Amino acid sequence: MPLHETTALSGTIGQVFAHRFTIEADGETHLADLGPKGVDAFPIARGLQVTLEGERRPSEIKVTRIAAEGRAPVEIHHKKPHHPHGPKRAEAPTAASADPARALAAVASAGWAVVATPRREAKHFEVLGRRRDGAATELHVDFAGTIYREKPADPTKWTVQG
C-alpha cells in the first residue's frame, strides 16, 4: 500500500453516513472516515465543530486523530486491508522455482487422484483431480504446494472422462 500524506483540518461536520462524514473546511467539502470503532469512541453529529488529522487517500481522509471543544481527543487505528491469499511469506517459492512435482505431491497427499497433466499459470498450477466416486475437480495449487481453491472441472477446458 502506498504511503499517503498526512493532513489536518478544522471545520464543521456536514452529512454523516455511519462512520463516514463530510467536513466543511477552508471553503471545501472533504469526506472523512473514522471507521466503525472510531465512531464508537468519538460519536459524531451534523454541525459539530471538529479538528482532525489523517491520511489523505484518493477518495477520503482516513482519520487517525479527532477532537472537539469540550471533548478529549481520540486516536484511531485502522486495520490493514485483508488480502485473500494471506500475507506474503519471504520464503514462499517464486515463479522461477515453480515445480509441478510439488503441486502433484500436494494433490496426492490431500487424497486426490490426478486425472490430467498440471497446467502452469502465472502464480499457480491447475490440476484436474478426482476423489473416489466423485466428480472431476479443478484444483489451484500455489508454488509452495498449498491447494487454495477447488472448483468443478470446466468441460471446455479439461477433457473429463467418466
C-alpha positions in Angstrom: 0.0 0.0 0.0 1.5 3.4 -0.9 2.2 5.9 1.8 -0.3 8.8 1.9 0.3 12.3 3.0 -0.9 13.4 6.4 -3.4 16.2 6.6 -5.0 18.3 9.3 -8.4 20.1 9.1 -10.6 22.1 11.3 -14.2 22.6 10.3 -17.9 21.6 10.7 -19.4 18.2 10.1 -21.9 18.3 7.4 -23.5 14.9 6.4 -23.0 11.8 8.4 -23.0 8.3 6.8 -22.5 5.8 9.6 -18.7 6.1 10.3 -18.0 8.4 7.3 -18.9 12.1 7.2 -18.3 15.2 5.3 -16.4 18.1 6.9 -16.6 21.7 5.6 -13.1 23.3 6.0 -11.5 26.2 4.2 -14.4 26.5 1.8 -14.2 22.9 0.6 -16.0 19.7 1.4 -14.0 16.6 2.4 -15.1 13.1 3.0 -13.6 11.6 6.2 -13.7 8.0 7.6 -13.5 7.2 11.3 -14.1 3.5 11.0 -16.8 1.6 12.9 -14.7 1.5 16.1 -13.7 5.2 15.8 -17.3 6.4 15.7 -18.0 4.3 18.8 -15.1 6.1 20.6 -16.0 9.5 19.2 -19.7 9.9 18.3 -20.2 12.4 15.5 -23.2 14.6 14.6 -24.1 17.1 12.0 -23.0 20.7 12.9 -20.2 19.5 15.3 -17.0 21.6 15.1 -14.0 19.2 15.0 -10.3 19.2 14.4 -8.9 16.1 12.7 -5.7 14.6 11.4 -5.4 11.7 9.0 -4.1 10.1 5.9 -5.4 11.7 2.7 -6.4 9.0 0.3 -7.8 9.5 -3.3 -11.4 9.2 -2.1 -11.3 10.2 1.6 -9.3 11.1 4.7 -8.7 8.1 7.0 -8.9 9.9 10.4 -6.2 9.0 12.8 -7.0 11.7 15.4 -10.1 13.7 16.1 -11.0 16.3 18.7 -13.8 18.7 19.5 -14.1 21.5 22.1 -15.0 20.1 25.5 -14.2 16.5 24.4 -10.9 14.6 24.8 -9.1 13.9 21.6 -9.3 10.3 20.3 -6.6 8.4 18.5 -8.0 6.0 15.8 -6.1 2.9 14.5 -7.4 1.5 11.2 -7.0 -2.2 10.4 -4.8 -3.1 7.5 -6.8 -4.5 4.5 -7.3 -8.2 4.3 -5.7 -9.9 1.3 -7.4 -13.1 0.2 -4.3 -15.3 -0.2 -2.8 -14.3 3.2 0.3 -12.5 3.9 3.3 -12.8 1.6 5.9 -15.1 3.0 9.6 -14.3 2.4 10.4 -18.0 2.0 7.5 -18.7 -0.4 8.6 -20.2 -3.7 8.6 -17.8 -6.7 7.6 -18.4 -10.3 11.2 -19.2 -11.1 11.1 -22.1 -8.6 7.7 -23.4 -9.7 7.8 -27.2 -9.7 4.8 -29.3 -11.0 6.0 -32.2 -8.9 5.4 -30.2 -5.7 1.8 -29.5 -6.9 1.2 -33.1 -7.8 2.5 -34.2 -4.4 0.2 -31.8 -2.6 -2.8 -33.0 -4.6 -1.9 -36.7 -3.8 -1.3 -36.1 -0.1 -4.8 -34.4 0.1 -6.4 -37.6 -1.2 -7.0 -36.6 -4.8 -6.2 -38.8 -7.8 -4.6 -36.8 -10.6 -6.7 -37.1 -13.8 -4.7 -34.8 -16.2 -1.3 -33.1 -16.6 -0.9 -30.0 -14.4 -1.2 -26.7 -16.2 1.1 -23.9 -15.2 -0.4 -20.4 -14.7 1.4 -17.2 -13.6 1.0 -17.8 -9.9 -0.2 -21.4 -9.5 -0.7 -24.8 -11.1 -4.1 -26.0 -12.1 -4.5 -29.8 -11.6 -7.5 -31.9 -12.5 -8.2 -34.2 -9.7 -10.9 -36.7 -8.6 -11.8 -38.3 -5.3 -13.2 -41.8 -5.1 -16.6 -41.8 -6.9 -16.5 -38.0 -7.1 -16.8 -35.5 -9.9 -13.7 -34.2 -11.5 -12.5 -31.0 -9.8 -10.0 -28.3 -10.8 -7.5 -27.7 -8.0 -5.5 -24.5 -7.8 -2.1 -25.2 -6.1 0.3 -22.4 -5.3 4.0 -22.8 -5.9 4.5 -23.6 -2.2 2.3 -26.7 -2.7 -0.8 -25.4 -1.0 -4.3 -26.2 -2.5 -6.2 -22.9 -2.1 -9.1 -23.4 -4.5 -11.3 -26.2 -5.6 -14.0 -25.8 -8.3 -15.9 -28.1 -10.7 -14.0 -29.0 -13.8 -14.9 -26.9 -16.8 -15.6 -29.4 -19.7 -14.5 -26.8 -22.3 -11.1 -26.5 -20.6 -10.5 -30.1 -19.5 -11.2 -33.4 -21.2 -13.1 -35.2 -18.4 -13.7 -38.9 -18.8 -16.1 -41.0 -16.6 
